[in-house]
Every structure is written in structure tokens, then in C-alpha cells.
Amino acid sequence: MVTILSRFTGLILMVSAYLVHAQLDHSGPHETWQEHGTKARSLPYLPPMAQTEDKLVKDFQGFISHQVNVTEKGLNRKNDAANEPSLAVNPRNPKQIAIGWRQFDNIHSDFRQAGVAYSTDDGLTWHNNGPLEPGVFRSD
């Protein structure tokens, strides 16, 4: 009895979700802030906060992770935010690694930039020239 009831409840939930989804307007982007006449809240570009500390090196049972988004001197940039969603390793020379990322120079701003860096020593050190075009907004 419990199994039949739980299956029936699951079926009702799936049908309800489908009906709600079918009634939504999917013809264009859904931007509720535009519908209400307000502006999107986006902070302008803010420069980095220029605080540094030693970079992060983590050892996970033999796998060593080196932080990538560091200064020219290899120091961690405090109060920045970035992610490195793209990674490429040369299959003929695994010591050569390239990354691409989205960065926020300041945790108090959602102004996004994009950058690239490369390593020729298994990721121990990285060559980073900063954003592709400093001050130019980039998205995903």
C-alpha cells in the first residue's frame, strides 16, 4: 500500500510540475526586474584590494593542488574571487597546461573579466598576464 501511494504521489508531483512549466512563457529571457521597471543591480568595476598572503598548496593523499590565481610573485590575492572552469593539458607533453577563467577582482563587485594562464612545469608555476582586456566586462 505504501509503495502504491508513494508512486501515485510522485506521479501527481511530476504531472503538476509539467503543467506549471507548460504555462510559463519561454519565448524570451525572463527578467523580472525589467517587468517592474527597476534596474539590474550591478556594481561597477572595482580595483583589486591589493592584499596578499602565501598561496595555497594542498596535499590530498599524494595529489598536490597548487593555487593558480596568484600575483606575479606567487602570492594569493586576498578578497578576490575567480574560478578556473577551463583546463587543457597537452597530451604529448603533460607538463604543459593552459587554463581559462572568469574573475572578479574584488569580492564587493560582480564585474566579471576573463583571463588565461599557462604552465610548463606540471602546474607548479603559472604565467599569467592578467585579464584578456582589463576593464572589459565578460560573461559566461
N, CA, C and O atoms as CSV, one atom per row, in Angstrom:
chain,resi,resn,atom,element,x,y,z
A,1,MET,N,N,0.823,-1.195,0.000
A,1,MET,CA,C,0.000,0.000,0.000
A,1,MET,C,C,0.866,1.258,0.000
A,1,MET,O,O,0.578,2.222,-0.710
A,2,VAL,N,N,1.932,1.237,0.806
A,2,VAL,CA,C,2.812,2.404,0.883
A,2,VAL,C,C,3.491,2.641,-0.460
A,2,VAL,O,O,3.634,3.789,-0.880
A,3,THR,N,N,3.908,1.584,-1.136
A,3,THR,CA,C,4.583,1.707,-2.424
A,3,THR,C,C,3.658,2.303,-3.474
A,3,THR,O,O,4.072,3.172,-4.241
A,4,ILE,N,N,2.413,1.847,-3.517
A,4,ILE,CA,C,1.446,2.377,-4.478
A,4,ILE,C,C,1.170,3.844,-4.176
A,4,ILE,O,O,1.098,4.656,-5.098
A,5,LEU,N,N,1.016,4.198,-2.910
A,5,LEU,CA,C,0.752,5.581,-2.518
A,5,LEU,C,C,1.932,6.481,-2.871
A,5,LEU,O,O,1.731,7.588,-3.371
A,6,SER,N,N,3.162,6.024,-2.620
A,6,SER,CA,C,4.326,6.859,-2.927
A,6,SER,C,C,4.492,7.027,-4.437
A,6,SER,O,O,4.883,8.102,-4.894
A,7,ARG,N,N,4.203,5.986,-5.219
A,7,ARG,CA,C,4.275,6.109,-6.676
A,7,ARG,C,C,3.205,7.061,-7.194
A,7,ARG,O,O,3.466,7.870,-8.084
A,8,PHE,N,N,2.006,6.964,-6.639
A,8,PHE,CA,C,0.918,7.849,-7.050
A,8,PHE,C,C,1.258,9.299,-6.713
A,8,PHE,O,O,1.023,10.195,-7.524
A,9,THR,N,N,1.805,9.534,-5.530
A,9,THR,CA,C,2.193,10.890,-5.122
A,9,THR,C,C,3.286,11.427,-6.042
A,9,THR,O,O,3.237,12.588,-6.448
A,10,GLY,N,N,4.261,10.600,-6.371
A,10,GLY,CA,C,5.322,11.011,-7.291
A,10,GLY,C,C,4.779,11.361,-8.664
A,10,GLY,O,O,5.212,12.338,-9.275
A,11,LEU,N,N,3.832,10.566,-9.152
A,11,LEU,CA,C,3.221,10.824,-10.450
A,11,LEU,C,C,2.460,12.145,-10.435
A,11,LEU,O,O,2.557,12.930,-11.379
A,12,ILE,N,N,1.712,12.390,-9.377
A,12,ILE,CA,C,0.965,13.649,-9.246
A,12,ILE,C,C,1.928,14.835,-9.244
A,12,ILE,O,O,1.657,15.845,-9.893
A,13,LEU,N,N,3.040,14.731,-8.530
A,13,LEU,CA,C,4.022,15.821,-8.479
A,13,LEU,C,C,4.639,16.074,-9.856
A,13,LEU,O,O,4.817,17.226,-10.250
A,14,MET,N,N,4.967,15.012,-10.586
A,14,MET,CA,C,5.560,15.184,-11.917
A,14,MET,C,C,4.572,15.832,-12.882
A,14,MET,O,O,4.952,16.722,-13.643
A,15,VAL,N,N,3.324,15.407,-12.864
A,15,VAL,CA,C,2.310,15.989,-13.743
A,15,VAL,C,C,2.085,17.452,-13.384
A,15,VAL,O,O,1.946,18.291,-14.274
A,16,SER,N,N,2.047,17.766,-12.102
A,16,SER,CA,C,1.866,19.154,-11.664
A,16,SER,C,C,3.021,20.029,-12.131
A,16,SER,O,O,2.804,21.141,-12.613
A,17,ALA,N,N,4.232,19.542,-11.993
A,17,ALA,CA,C,5.406,20.308,-12.431
A,17,ALA,C,C,5.362,20.537,-13.937
A,17,ALA,O,O,5.695,21.624,-14.410
A,18,TYR,N,N,4.955,19.524,-14.691
A,18,TYR,CA,C,4.856,19.670,-16.142
A,18,TYR,C,C,3.816,20.722,-16.507
A,18,TYR,O,O,4.063,21.560,-17.375
A,19,LEU,N,N,2.660,20.689,-15.860
A,19,LEU,CA,C,1.600,21.648,-16.171
A,19,LEU,C,C,2.028,23.074,-15.847
A,19,LEU,O,O,1.738,23.992,-16.614
A,20,VAL,N,N,2.702,23.271,-14.740
A,20,VAL,CA,C,3.192,24.609,-14.382
A,20,VAL,C,C,4.228,25.061,-15.400
A,20,VAL,O,O,4.186,26.203,-15.857
A,21,HIS,N,N,5.148,24.193,-15.757
A,21,HIS,CA,C,6.194,24.524,-16.724
A,21,HIS,C,C,5.592,24.868,-18.087
A,21,HIS,O,O,6.067,25.788,-18.752
A,22,ALA,N,N,4.564,24.152,-18.507
A,22,ALA,CA,C,3.947,24.374,-19.810
A,22,ALA,C,C,3.264,25.734,-19.884
A,22,ALA,O,O,3.127,26.289,-20.974
A,23,GLN,N,N,2.830,26.287,-18.748
A,23,GLN,CA,C,2.136,27.566,-18.736
A,23,GLN,C,C,3.089,28.759,-18.731
A,23,GLN,O,O,2.649,29.888,-18.948
A,24,LEU,N,N,4.368,28.542,-18.494
A,24,LEU,CA,C,5.333,29.637,-18.464
A,24,LEU,C,C,5.651,30.104,-19.876
A,24,LEU,O,O,5.623,29.316,-20.822
A,25,ASP,N,N,5.953,31.395,-20.010
A,25,ASP,CA,C,6.329,31.965,-21.303
A,25,ASP,C,C,7.817,31.744,-21.525
A,25,ASP,O,O,8.642,32.325,-20.821
A,26,HIS,N,N,8.165,30.910,-22.498
A,26,HIS,CA,C,9.562,30.607,-22.791
A,26,HIS,C,C,10.027,31.304,-24.066
A,26,HIS,O,O,11.052,30.927,-24.634
A,27,SER,N,N,9.286,32.316,-24.523
A,27,SER,CA,C,9.619,32.946,-25.796
A,27,SER,C,C,10.829,33.862,-25.715
A,27,SER,O,O,11.426,34.173,-26.746
A,28,GLY,N,N,11.202,34.294,-24.546
A,28,GLY,CA,C,12.352,35.185,-24.412
A,28,GLY,C,C,12.920,35.096,-23.018
A,28,GLY,O,O,12.441,34.319,-22.192
A,29,PRO,N,N,13.947,35.894,-22.751
A,29,PRO,CA,C,14.541,35.864,-21.411
A,29,PRO,C,C,13.545,36.325,-20.359
A,29,PRO,O,O,12.743,37.226,-20.604
A,30,HIS,N,N,13.599,35.722,-19.224
A,30,HIS,CA,C,12.689,36.064,-18.133
A,30,HIS,C,C,13.427,36.964,-17.155
A,30,HIS,O,O,14.164,36.484,-16.293
A,31,GLU,N,N,13.231,38.253,-17.287
A,31,GLU,CA,C,13.926,39.227,-16.443
A,31,GLU,C,C,12.889,39.992,-15.627
A,31,GLU,O,O,12.345,40.990,-16.099
A,32,THR,N,N,12.614,39.544,-14.433
A,32,THR,CA,C,11.562,40.157,-13.629
A,32,THR,C,C,11.878,41.599,-13.259
A,32,THR,O,O,10.956,42.398,-13.092
A,33,TRP,N,N,13.160,41.958,-13.126
A,33,TRP,CA,C,13.483,43.339,-12.781
A,33,TRP,C,C,13.078,44.289,-13.903
A,33,TRP,O,O,12.783,45.452,-13.629
A,34,GLN,N,N,13.052,43.831,-15.170
A,34,GLN,CA,C,12.618,44.688,-16.264
A,34,GLN,C,C,11.111,44.895,-16.211
A,34,GLN,O,O,10.619,45.989,-16.487
A,35,GLU,N,N,10.389,43.853,-15.861
A,35,GLU,CA,C,8.938,43.942,-15.811
A,35,GLU,C,C,8.474,44.949,-14.771
A,35,GLU,O,O,7.426,45.573,-14.938
A,36,HIS,N,N,9.232,45.111,-13.714
A,36,HIS,CA,C,8.836,46.007,-12.638
A,36,HIS,C,C,9.423,47.405,-12.798
A,36,HIS,O,O,9.233,48.251,-11.923
A,37,GLY,N,N,10.126,47.664,-13.888
A,37,GLY,CA,C,10.656,48.992,-14.146
A,37,GLY,C,C,11.873,49.355,-13.316
A,37,GLY,O,O,12.228,50.531,-13.241
A,38,THR,N,N,12.511,48.399,-12.703
A,38,THR,CA,C,13.707,48.704,-11.921
A,38,THR,C,C,14.936,48.313,-12.716
A,38,THR,O,O,14.847,47.572,-13.695
A,39,LYS,N,N,16.069,48.809,-12.295
A,39,LYS,CA,C,17.322,48.498,-12.972
A,39,LYS,C,C,17.996,47.313,-12.303
A,39,LYS,O,O,17.833,47.076,-11.106
A,40,ALA,N,N,18.743,46.588,-13.088
A,40,ALA,CA,C,19.516,45.480,-12.534
A,40,ALA,C,C,20.569,46.043,-11.596
A,40,ALA,O,O,21.172,47.079,-11.877
A,41,ARG,N,N,20.785,45.369,-10.496
A,41,ARG,CA,C,21.796,45.816,-9.548
A,41,ARG,C,C,23.135,45.212,-9.934
A,41,ARG,O,O,23.352,44.008,-9.795
A,42,SER,N,N,24.013,46.049,-10.410
A,42,SER,CA,C,25.334,45.598,-10.796
A,42,SER,C,C,26.330,46.661,-10.384
A,42,SER,O,O,26.203,47.826,-10.760
A,43,LEU,N,N,27.300,46.261,-9.625
A,43,LEU,CA,C,28.302,47.214,-9.191
A,43,LEU,C,C,29.322,47.422,-10.296
A,43,LEU,O,O,29.600,46.495,-11.057
A,44,PRO,N,N,29.886,48.620,-10.402
A,44,PRO,CA,C,30.896,48.867,-11.423
A,44,PRO,C,C,32.191,48.139,-11.092
A,44,PRO,O,O,32.336,47.544,-10.024
A,45,TYR,N,N,33.115,48.200,-12.019
A,45,TYR,CA,C,34.424,47.598,-11.783
A,45,TYR,C,C,35.056,48.232,-10.558
A,45,TYR,O,O,35.098,49.457,-10.435
A,46,LEU,N,N,35.538,47.411,-9.667
A,46,LEU,CA,C,36.289,47.874,-8.503
A,46,LEU,C,C,37.677,47.272,-8.597
A,46,LEU,O,O,37.806,46.083,-8.890
A,47,PRO,N,N,38.715,48.052,-8.358
A,47,PRO,CA,C,40.069,47.500,-8.463
A,47,PRO,C,C,40.336,46.471,-7.377
A,47,PRO,O,O,39.643,46.445,-6.359
A,48,PRO,N,N,41.338,45.622,-7.588
A,48,PRO,CA,C,41.699,44.646,-6.561
A,48,PRO,C,C,42.058,45.337,-5.259
A,48,PRO,O,O,42.513,46.481,-5.256
A,49,MET,N,N,41.852,44.641,-4.161
A,49,MET,CA,C,42.096,45.230,-2.848
A,49,MET,C,C,43.567,45.166,-2.441
A,49,MET,O,O,43.925,45.644,-1.365
A,50,ALA,N,N,44.418,44.586,-3.277
A,50,ALA,CA,C,45.881,44.613,-3.118
A,50,ALA,C,C,46.404,43.993,-1.832
A,50,ALA,O,O,47.487,44.356,-1.373
A,51,GLN,N,N,45.673,43.083,-1.253
A,51,GLN,CA,C,46.178,42.361,-0.093
A,51,GLN,C,C,46.636,40.990,-0.568
A,51,GLN,O,O,45.982,40.365,-1.403
A,52,THR,N,N,47.749,40.529,-0.038
A,52,THR,CA,C,48.256,39.227,-0.454
A,52,THR,C,C,48.652,38.395,0.752
A,52,THR,O,O,48.823,38.908,1.858
A,53,GLU,N,N,48.791,37.116,0.515
A,53,GLU,CA,C,49.273,36.171,1.509
A,53,GLU,C,C,49.871,34.994,0.748
A,53,GLU,O,O,49.752,34.927,-0.475
A,54,ASP,N,N,50.505,34.077,1.448
A,54,ASP,CA,C,51.089,32.917,0.780
A,54,ASP,C,C,50.029,32.171,-0.016
A,54,ASP,O,O,48.880,32.071,0.413
A,55,LYS,N,N,50.416,31.645,-1.178
A,55,LYS,CA,C,49.461,30.900,-1.998
A,55,LYS,C,C,49.102,29.588,-1.316
A,55,LYS,O,O,49.816,29.103,-0.439
A,56,LEU,N,N,48.002,29.040,-1.734
A,56,LEU,CA,C,47.511,27.808,-1.139
A,56,LEU,C,C,48.076,26.604,-1.876
A,56,LEU,O,O,47.994,26.518,-3.101
A,57,VAL,N,N,48.638,25.694,-1.135
A,57,VAL,CA,C,49.103,24.417,-1.675
A,57,VAL,C,C,48.475,23.343,-0.803
A,57,VAL,O,O,48.699,23.303,0.406
A,58,LYS,N,N,47.695,22.483,-1.418
A,58,LYS,CA,C,47.001,21.429,-0.675
A,58,LYS,C,C,47.533,20.076,-1.110
A,58,LYS,O,O,47.771,19.843,-2.295
A,59,ASP,N,N,47.716,19.197,-0.154
A,59,ASP,CA,C,48.155,17.834,-0.448
A,59,ASP,C,C,47.016,16.896,-0.072
A,59,ASP,O,O,46.670,16.763,1.102
A,60,PHE,N,N,46.438,16.250,-1.075
A,60,PHE,CA,C,45.344,15.317,-0.860
A,60,PHE,C,C,45.852,13.902,-1.093
A,60,PHE,O,O,45.682,13.352,-2.181
A,61,GLN,N,N,46.462,13.322,-0.099
A,61,GLN,CA,C,46.964,11.947,-0.161
A,61,GLN,C,C,47.785,11.697,-1.431
A,61,GLN,O,O,47.522,10.751,-2.174
A,62,GLY,N,N,48.765,12.542,-1.665
A,62,GLY,CA,C,49.651,12.374,-2.805
A,62,GLY,C,C,49.320,13.247,-3.995
A,62,GLY,O,O,50.195,13.499,-4.824
A,63,PHE,N,N,48.083,13.720,-4.112
A,63,PHE,CA,C,47.726,14.654,-5.175
A,63,PHE,C,C,47.921,16.054,-4.625
A,63,PHE,O,O,47.262,16.439,-3.659
A,64,ILE,N,N,48.814,16.813,-5.225
A,64,ILE,CA,C,49.112,18.155,-4.726
A,64,ILE,C,C,48.442,19.183,-5.626
A,64,ILE,O,O,48.615,19.158,-6.844
A,65,SER,N,N,47.680,20.083,-5.026
A,65,SER,CA,C,46.976,21.135,-5.744
A,65,SER,C,C,47.652,22.472,-5.460
A,65,SER,O,O,47.832,22.853,-4.304
A,66,HIS,N,N,48.023,23.177,-6.521
A,66,HIS,CA,C,48.635,24.496,-6.391
A,66,HIS,C,C,47.637,25.547,-6.848
A,66,HIS,O,O,47.003,25.395,-7.892
A,67,GLN,N,N,47.499,26.599,-6.079
A,67,GLN,CA,C,46.599,27.679,-6.436
A,67,GLN,C,C,47.099,28.379,-7.694
A,67,GLN,O,O,48.303,28.576,-7.861
A,68,VAL,N,N,46.178,28.754,-8.577
A,68,VAL,CA,C,46.540,29.345,-9.858
A,68,VAL,C,C,46.424,30.864,-9.852
A,68,VAL,O,O,47.341,31.549,-10.306
A,69,ASN,N,N,45.335,31.398,-9.356
A,69,ASN,CA,C,45.118,32.845,-9.435
A,69,ASN,C,C,45.949,33.564,-8.368
A,69,ASN,O,O,45.454,33.916,-7.297
A,70,VAL,N,N,47.219,33.769,-8.694
A,70,VAL,CA,C,48.173,34.380,-7.770
A,70,VAL,C,C,48.837,35.579,-8.440
A,70,VAL,O,O,48.676,35.797,-9.641
A,71,THR,N,N,49.583,36.354,-7.655
A,71,THR,CA,C,50.300,37.512,-8.186
A,71,THR,C,C,51.543,37.067,-8.945
A,71,THR,O,O,51.863,35.880,-9.006
A,72,GLU,N,N,52.232,38.042,-9.521
A,72,GLU,CA,C,53.467,37.754,-10.247
A,72,GLU,C,C,54.504,37.105,-9.339
A,72,GLU,O,O,55.364,36.363,-9.814
A,73,LYS,N,N,54.434,37.376,-8.043
A,73,LYS,CA,C,55.381,36.819,-7.079
A,73,LYS,C,C,54.887,35.505,-6.477
A,73,LYS,O,O,55.518,34.958,-5.572
A,74,GLY,N,N,53.763,34.999,-6.977
A,74,GLY,CA,C,53.242,33.726,-6.497
A,74,GLY,C,C,52.438,33.823,-5.217
A,74,GLY,O,O,52.230,32.814,-4.544
A,75,LEU,N,N,51.978,35.028,-4.863
A,75,LEU,CA,C,51.194,35.211,-3.645
A,75,LEU,C,C,49.704,35.169,-3.955
A,75,LEU,O,O,49.276,35.560,-5.041
A,76,ASN,N,N,48.921,34.692,-2.999
A,76,ASN,CA,C,47.473,34.671,-3.115
A,76,ASN,C,C,46.946,36.096,-3.068
A,76,ASN,O,O,47.380,36.898,-2.241
A,77,ARG,N,N,46.009,36.409,-3.958
A,77,ARG,CA,C,45.333,37.707,-3.905
A,77,ARG,C,C,44.154,37.556,-2.954
A,77,ARG,O,O,43.203,36.836,-3.257
A,78,LYS,N,N,44.205,38.219,-1.822
A,78,LYS,CA,C,43.105,38.131,-0.863
A,78,LYS,C,C,41.921,38.952,-1.362
A,78,LYS,O,O,42.090,39.949,-2.063
A,79,ASN,N,N,40.734,38.518,-0.991
A,79,ASN,CA,C,39.481,39.215,-1.284
A,79,ASN,C,C,39.172,39.321,-2.773
A,79,ASN,O,O,38.447,40.225,-3.187
A,80,ASP,N,N,39.703,38.425,-3.571
A,80,ASP,CA,C,39.273,38.350,-4.958
A,80,ASP,C,C,38.429,37.087,-5.097
A,80,ASP,O,O,38.363,36.260,-4.188
A,81,ALA,N,N,37.813,36.964,-6.210
A,81,ALA,CA,C,37.027,35.762,-6.462
A,81,ALA,C,C,37.253,35.378,-7.914
A,81,ALA,O,O,37.221,36.232,-8.801
A,82,ALA,N,N,37.477,34.118,-8.152
A,82,ALA,CA,C,37.681,33.660,-9.524
A,82,ALA,C,C,37.371,32.179,-9.588
A,82,ALA,O,O,37.361,31.480,-8.574
A,83,ASN,N,N,37.124,31.725,-10.782
A,83,ASN,CA,C,37.012,30.293,-10.979
A,83,ASN,C,C,37.719,29.931,-12.270
A,83,ASN,O,O,37.764,30.725,-13.209
A,84,GLU,N,N,38.261,28.747,-12.309
A,84,GLU,CA,C,39.013,28.271,-13.466
A,84,GLU,C,C,38.239,27.127,-14.118
A,84,GLU,O,O,38.567,25.959,-13.911
A,85,PRO,N,N,37.215,27.457,-14.903
A,85,PRO,CA,C,36.373,26.393,-15.443
A,85,PRO,C,C,36.946,25.662,-16.647
A,85,PRO,O,O,36.452,24.589,-16.994
A,86,SER,N,N,37.971,26.205,-17.296
A,86,SER,CA,C,38.513,25.572,-18.496
A,86,SER,C,C,39.964,25.181,-18.283
A,86,SER,O,O,40.782,25.997,-17.857
A,87,LEU,N,N,40.274,23.940,-18.581
A,87,LEU,CA,C,41.619,23.421,-18.380
A,87,LEU,C,C,41.975,22.551,-19.577
A,87,LEU,O,O,41.168,21.739,-20.028
A,88,ALA,N,N,43.190,22.727,-20.088
A,88,ALA,CA,C,43.658,21.895,-21.200
A,88,ALA,C,C,45.067,21.415,-20.893
A,88,ALA,O,O,45.913,22.187,-20.442
A,89,VAL,N,N,45.311,20.134,-21.142
A,89,VAL,CA,C,46.629,19.538,-20.939
A,89,VAL,C,C,47.105,19.007,-22.291
A,89,VAL,O,O,46.365,18.318,-22.992
A,90,ASN,N,N,48.333,19.331,-22.643
A,90,ASN,CA,C,48.905,18.857,-23.892
A,90,ASN,C,C,49.135,17.348,-23.790
A,90,ASN,O,O,49.936,16.916,-22.961
A,91,PRO,N,N,48.459,16.532,-24.606
A,91,PRO,CA,C,48.619,15.080,-24.485
A,91,PRO,C,C,50.025,14.597,-24.855
A,91,PRO,O,O,50.437,13.515,-24.436
A,92,ARG,N,N,50.752,15.383,-25.626
A,92,ARG,CA,C,52.118,14.991,-25.997
A,92,ARG,C,C,53.146,15.445,-24.979
A,92,ARG,O,O,54.262,14.927,-24.933
A,93,ASN,N,N,52.761,16.425,-24.156
A,93,ASN,CA,C,53.649,16.909,-23.100
A,93,ASN,C,C,52.785,17.351,-21.920
A,93,ASN,O,O,52.448,18.532,-21.824
A,94,PRO,N,N,52.419,16.441,-21.026
A,94,PRO,CA,C,51.506,16.749,-19.926
A,94,PRO,C,C,52.003,17.837,-18.975
A,94,PRO,O,O,51.234,18.321,-18.143
A,95,LYS,N,N,53.263,18.227,-19.081
A,95,LYS,CA,C,53.753,19.327,-18.244
A,95,LYS,C,C,53.172,20.661,-18.705
A,95,LYS,O,O,53.183,21.632,-17.948
A,96,GLN,N,N,52.665,20.722,-19.937
A,96,GLN,CA,C,52.102,21.948,-20.492
A,96,GLN,C,C,50.596,21.980,-20.239
A,96,GLN,O,O,49.849,21.134,-20.733
A,97,ILE,N,N,50.172,22.965,-19.467
A,97,ILE,CA,C,48.773,23.097,-19.073
A,97,ILE,C,C,48.332,24.529,-19.356
A,97,ILE,O,O,49.085,25.474,-19.122
A,98,ALA,N,N,47.124,24.682,-19.853
A,98,ALA,CA,C,46.552,26.011,-20.069
A,98,ALA,C,C,45.202,26.072,-19.370
A,98,ALA,O,O,44.478,25.077,-19.309
A,99,ILE,N,N,44.869,27.246,-18.842
A,99,ILE,CA,C,43.573,27.435,-18.188
A,99,ILE,C,C,42.940,28.733,-18.672
A,99,ILE,O,O,43.631,29.663,-19.089
A,100,GLY,N,N,41.633,28.775,-18.609
A,100,GLY,CA,C,40.876,29.992,-18.856
A,100,GLY,C,C,39.948,30.188,-17.681
A,100,GLY,O,O,39.499,29.209,-17.084
A,101,TRP,N,N,39.649,31.425,-17.333
A,101,TRP,CA,C,38.829,31.653,-16.155
A,101,TRP,C,C,37.994,32.908,-16.271
A,101,TRP,O,O,38.162,33.735,-17.167
A,102,ARG,N,N,37.099,33.005,-15.330
A,102,ARG,CA,C,36.303,34.208,-15.100
A,102,ARG,C,C,36.762,34.742,-13.763
A,102,ARG,O,O,36.910,33.978,-12.809
A,103,GLN,N,N,36.989,36.029,-13.677
A,103,GLN,CA,C,37.490,36.573,-12.419
A,103,GLN,C,C,36.702,37.795,-11.987
A,103,GLN,O,O,36.185,38.553,-12.808
A,104,PHE,N,N,36.627,37.962,-10.690
A,104,PHE,CA,C,36.067,39.135,-10.047
A,104,PHE,C,C,37.220,39.702,-9.226
A,104,PHE,O,O,37.635,39.078,-8.249
A,105,ASP,N,N,37.744,40.859,-9.592
A,105,ASP,CA,C,38.918,41.394,-8.906
A,105,ASP,C,C,38.637,41.792,-7.466
A,105,ASP,O,O,39.562,41.937,-6.667
A,106,ASN,N,N,37.387,41.967,-7.137
A,106,ASN,CA,C,37.027,42.457,-5.821
A,106,ASN,C,C,35.751,41.745,-5.392
A,106,ASN,O,O,34.798,41.670,-6.168
A,107,ILE,N,N,35.718,41.226,-4.177
A,107,ILE,CA,C,34.543,40.478,-3.722
A,107,ILE,C,C,33.315,41.361,-3.559
A,107,ILE,O,O,32.213,40.847,-3.367
A,108,HIS,N,N,33.480,42.678,-3.630
A,108,HIS,CA,C,32.351,43.592,-3.481
A,108,HIS,C,C,31.761,44.010,-4.826
A,108,HIS,O,O,30.918,44.906,-4.872
A,109,SER,N,N,32.182,43.384,-5.910
A,109,SER,CA,C,31.688,43.738,-7.235
A,109,SER,C,C,31.377,42.474,-8.021
A,109,SER,O,O,32.048,41.454,-7.867
A,110,ASP,N,N,30.348,42.551,-8.869
A,110,ASP,CA,C,30.047,41.419,-9.743
A,110,ASP,C,C,30.542,41.679,-11.164
A,110,ASP,O,O,30.096,41.023,-12.105
A,111,PHE,N,N,31.459,42.632,-11.325
A,111,PHE,CA,C,32.044,42.931,-12.631
A,111,PHE,C,C,32.992,41.805,-13.007
A,111,PHE,O,O,33.992,41.572,-12.328
A,112,ARG,N,N,32.674,41.108,-14.091
A,112,ARG,CA,C,33.439,39.921,-14.476
A,112,ARG,C,C,34.406,40.233,-15.609
A,112,ARG,O,O,34.082,40.964,-16.545
A,113,GLN,N,N,35.581,39.672,-15.504
A,113,GLN,CA,C,36.571,39.734,-16.571
A,113,GLN,C,C,36.981,38.299,-16.900
A,113,GLN,O,O,36.590,37.360,-16.206
A,114,ALA,N,N,37.758,38.139,-17.946
A,114,ALA,CA,C,38.219,36.805,-18.322
A,114,ALA,C,C,39.730,36.832,-18.484
A,114,ALA,O,O,40.311,37.851,-18.856
A,115,GLY,N,N,40.351,35.704,-18.201
A,115,GLY,CA,C,41.795,35.628,-18.333
A,115,GLY,C,C,42.251,34.238,-18.702
A,115,GLY,O,O,41.475,33.283,-18.688
A,116,VAL,N,N,43.522,34.142,-19.033
A,116,VAL,CA,C,44.143,32.863,-19.353
A,116,VAL,C,C,45.519,32.810,-18.714
A,116,VAL,O,O,46.131,33.844,-18.444
A,117,ALA,N,N,45.993,31.616,-18.477
A,117,ALA,CA,C,47.352,31.420,-17.963
A,117,ALA,C,C,47.833,30.063,-18.447
A,117,ALA,O,O,47.043,29.221,-18.874
A,118,TYR,N,N,49.143,29.867,-18.374
A,118,TYR,CA,C,49.690,28.576,-18.773
A,118,TYR,C,C,50.845,28.200,-17.864
A,118,TYR,O,O,51.470,29.048,-17.228
A,119,SER,N,N,51.107,26.911,-17.823
A,119,SER,CA,C,52.203,26.359,-17.037
A,119,SER,C,C,52.991,25.410,-17.928
A,119,SER,O,O,52.421,24.724,-18.777
A,120,THR,N,N,54.299,25.376,-17.731
A,120,THR,CA,C,55.144,24.439,-18.476
A,120,THR,C,C,55.834,23.454,-17.537
A,120,THR,O,O,56.703,22.690,-17.955
A,121,ASP,N,N,55.435,23.479,-16.254
A,121,ASP,CA,C,56.088,22.612,-15.263
A,121,ASP,C,C,55.075,21.860,-14.400
A,121,ASP,O,O,55.188,21.829,-13.175
A,122,ASP,N,N,54.093,21.261,-15.054
A,122,ASP,CA,C,53.058,20.484,-14.344
A,122,ASP,C,C,52.182,21.322,-13.431
A,122,ASP,O,O,51.558,20.766,-12.527
A,123,GLY,N,N,52.104,22.617,-13.620
A,123,GLY,CA,C,51.264,23.463,-12.790
A,123,GLY,C,C,51.925,23.973,-11.529
A,123,GLY,O,O,51.253,24.556,-10.678
A,124,LEU,N,N,53.230,23.770,-11.383
A,124,LEU,CA,C,53.916,24.299,-10.197
A,124,LEU,C,C,53.984,25.815,-10.245
A,124,LEU,O,O,53.821,26.474,-9.218
A,125,THR,N,N,54.223,26.377,-11.424
A,125,THR,CA,C,54.217,27.833,-11.597
A,125,THR,C,C,53.346,28.161,-12.803
A,125,THR,O,O,53.179,27.340,-13.705
A,126,TRP,N,N,52.792,29.375,-12.805
A,126,TRP,CA,C,51.869,29.797,-13.853
A,126,TRP,C,C,52.297,31.130,-14.433
A,126,TRP,O,O,52.752,32.012,-13.706
A,127,HIS,N,N,52.153,31.278,-15.745
A,127,HIS,CA,C,52.410,32.528,-16.448
A,127,HIS,C,C,51.045,33.162,-16.702
A,127,HIS,O,O,50.216,32.613,-17.429
A,128,ASN,N,N,50.827,34.316,-16.098
A,128,ASN,CA,C,49.522,34.960,-16.126
A,128,ASN,C,C,49.731,36.430,-16.454
A,128,ASN,O,O,50.412,37.142,-15.715
A,129,ASN,N,N,49.157,36.884,-17.543
A,129,ASN,CA,C,49.260,38.294,-17.921
A,129,ASN,C,C,48.040,39.093,-17.490
A,129,ASN,O,O,47.830,40.204,-17.976
A,130,GLY,N,N,47.242,38.554,-16.597
A,130,GLY,CA,C,46.060,39.269,-16.129
A,130,GLY,C,C,44.882,39.074,-17.060
A,130,GLY,O,O,44.888,38.160,-17.884
A,131,PRO,N,N,43.864,39.929,-16.940
A,131,PRO,CA,C,42.666,39.795,-17.768
A,131,PRO,C,C,42.995,39.921,-19.256
A,131,PRO,O,O,43.979,40.557,-19.633
A,132,LEU,N,N,42.160,39.308,-20.092
A,132,LEU,CA,C,42.342,39.433,-21.538
A,132,LEU,C,C,42.333,40.896,-21.953
A,132,LEU,O,O,43.231,41.349,-22.662
A,133,GLU,N,N,41.330,41.629,-21.516
A,133,GLU,CA,C,41.226,43.065,-21.766
A,133,GLU,C,C,40.797,43.710,-20.450
A,133,GLU,O,O,39.613,43.678,-20.114
A,134,PRO,N,N,41.733,44.296,-19.696
A,134,PRO,CA,C,41.388,44.873,-18.391
A,134,PRO,C,C,40.238,45.875,-18.497
A,134,PRO,O,O,40.223,46.741,-19.372
A,135,GLY,N,N,39.282,45.736,-17.589
A,135,GLY,CA,C,38.151,46.650,-17.539
A,135,GLY,C,C,37.039,46.341,-18.516
A,135,GLY,O,O,36.052,47.075,-18.563
A,136,VAL,N,N,37.161,45.272,-19.304
A,136,VAL,CA,C,36.121,44.890,-20.259
A,136,VAL,C,C,35.281,43.785,-19.635
A,136,VAL,O,O,35.809,42.755,-19.215
A,137,PHE,N,N,33.961,44.005,-19.576
A,137,PHE,CA,C,33.048,43.040,-18.972
A,137,PHE,C,C,32.972,41.787,-19.829
A,137,PHE,O,O,32.820,41.865,-21.048
A,138,ARG,N,N,33.078,40.637,-19.186
A,138,ARG,CA,C,32.949,39.341,-19.863
A,138,ARG,C,C,31.889,38.525,-19.151
A,138,ARG,O,O,31.684,38.669,-17.946
A,139,SER,N,N,31.227,37.681,-19.892
A,139,SER,CA,C,30.222,36.817,-19.302
A,139,SER,C,C,30.573,35.376,-19.614
A,139,SER,O,O,31.577,35.094,-20.268
A,140,ASP,N,N,29.737,34.470,-19.141
A,140,ASP,CA,C,29.970,33.038,-19.369
A,140,ASP,C,C,29.773,32.678,-20.820
A,140,ASP,O,O,29.927,31.516,-21.194
